[in-house]
Amino acid sequence: MSVHNNARKGDIADFILLPGDPRRAKLIAETFLTDAKCYNEVRGMLGYTGFFNGKRISVQGTGMGMPSISIYATELIEEYGVEKLVRIGSCGSIQEHVNIMDIVLAMSACTDSGMNKFRFNGKDFAPTANFELLKKAYEVAEKNKLSAHTGSILTSDFFYGESHIADPFLSWKTYNVLGVDMEAAALYSIAAKYKKKALAILTVSDHLLKKQAISASDRQNSFKEMINLALQLA
């Protein structure tokens, strides 16, 4: 067991899906997996292991933000030997052509967070997806004719912007960053440290330019294309 996870050694598969919302972890386990068993309830951050098409898969809620996913990713790797970590979550689009409910495959993750600045003594690090997982996800999306975009995203520490900044995403938009999440850069950085494989697959839940958004219940329940895509990477 670890500080934030009461699973025992062997309870967690070497391939894991990481939604931010623990209720989404429960939904995935009950809807997509067979013989799913709950291995963690610490702090309400639910985790399950079951089978998809005969392959053993785990799904673990991580909470919101880089510090939270950093805790779970580190413990999953160090304590439970997880090899492949796939974040499945939401993002806000900052490009006109990236629409609500489209899928974003995050090739790299820029960030406004200071976490990596601290790690690297003020220098920049480029958090990047695992090529093998990214390539396979791209091919699955193409085969299934999904509306998917591959490129850079921004992992931000801010959900609510500051009023004195007129357009906080203008520079990122200009440099063709597709959307904004709050976790991917941390996941990619930790995976790089431990030489593990990571990928963030995101569904666009908000369009920050068009002022569009889906409801909280839809955000929890309507990401089936993304989940199916992620499961096929196991």
Rosetta blueprint (number, residue, H / E / L):
1 M L
2 S E
3 V L
4 H L
5 N E
6 N L
7 A L
8 R L
9 K L
10 G L
11 D L
12 I L
13 A L
14 D L
15 F E
16 I E
17 L E
18 L E
19 P L
20 G L
21 D L
22 P H
23 R H
24 R H
25 A H
26 K H
27 L H
28 I H
29 A H
30 E H
31 T H
32 F H
33 L L
34 T E
35 D E
36 A E
37 K E
38 C E
39 Y E
40 N E
41 E L
42 V H
43 R H
44 G H
45 M L
46 L L
47 G E
48 Y E
49 T E
50 G E
51 F E
52 F E
53 N L
54 G L
55 K E
56 R E
57 I E
58 S E
59 V E
60 Q E
61 G L
62 T L
63 G L
64 M L
65 G L
66 M H
67 P H
68 S H
69 I H
70 S H
71 I H
72 Y H
73 A H
74 T H
75 E H
76 L H
77 I H
78 E H
79 E H
80 Y H
81 G L
82 V L
83 E L
84 K E
85 L E
86 V E
87 R E
88 I E
89 G E
90 S E
91 C E
92 G E
93 S E
94 I L
95 Q L
96 E L
97 H L
98 V L
99 N L
100 I L
101 M L
102 D L
103 I E
104 V E
105 L E
106 A E
107 M E
108 S E
109 A E
110 C E
111 T E
112 D L
113 S L
114 G L
115 M H
116 N H
117 K H
118 F H
119 R H
120 F L
121 N L
122 G L
123 K L
124 D L
125 F L
126 A L
127 P L
128 T E
129 A L
130 N L
131 F H
132 E H
133 L H
134 L H
135 K H
136 K H
137 A H
138 Y H
139 E H
140 V H
141 A H
142 E H
143 K H
144 N L
145 K L
146 L L
147 S L
148 A E
149 H E
150 T E
151 G E
152 S E
153 I E
154 L E
155 T E
156 S L
157 D L
158 F L
159 F L
160 Y L
161 G L
162 E L
163 S L
164 H L
165 I L
166 A L
167 D L
168 P L
169 F L
170 L H
171 S H
172 W H
173 K H
174 T H
175 Y L
176 N L
177 V L
178 L L
179 G E
180 V E
181 D E
182 M L
183 E L
184 A H
185 A H
186 A H
187 L H
188 Y H
189 S H
190 I H
191 A H
192 A H
193 K H
194 Y H
195 K L
196 K L
197 K E
198 A E
199 L E
200 A E
201 I E
202 L E
203 T E
204 V E
205 S E
206 D E
207 H E
208 L L
209 L L
210 K L
211 K L
212 Q E
213 A E
214 I L
215 S L
216 A H
217 S H
218 D H
219 R H
220 Q H
221 N H
222 S L
223 F L
224 K H
225 E H
226 M H
227 I H
228 N H
229 L H
230 A H
231 L H
232 Q L
233 L L
234 A L
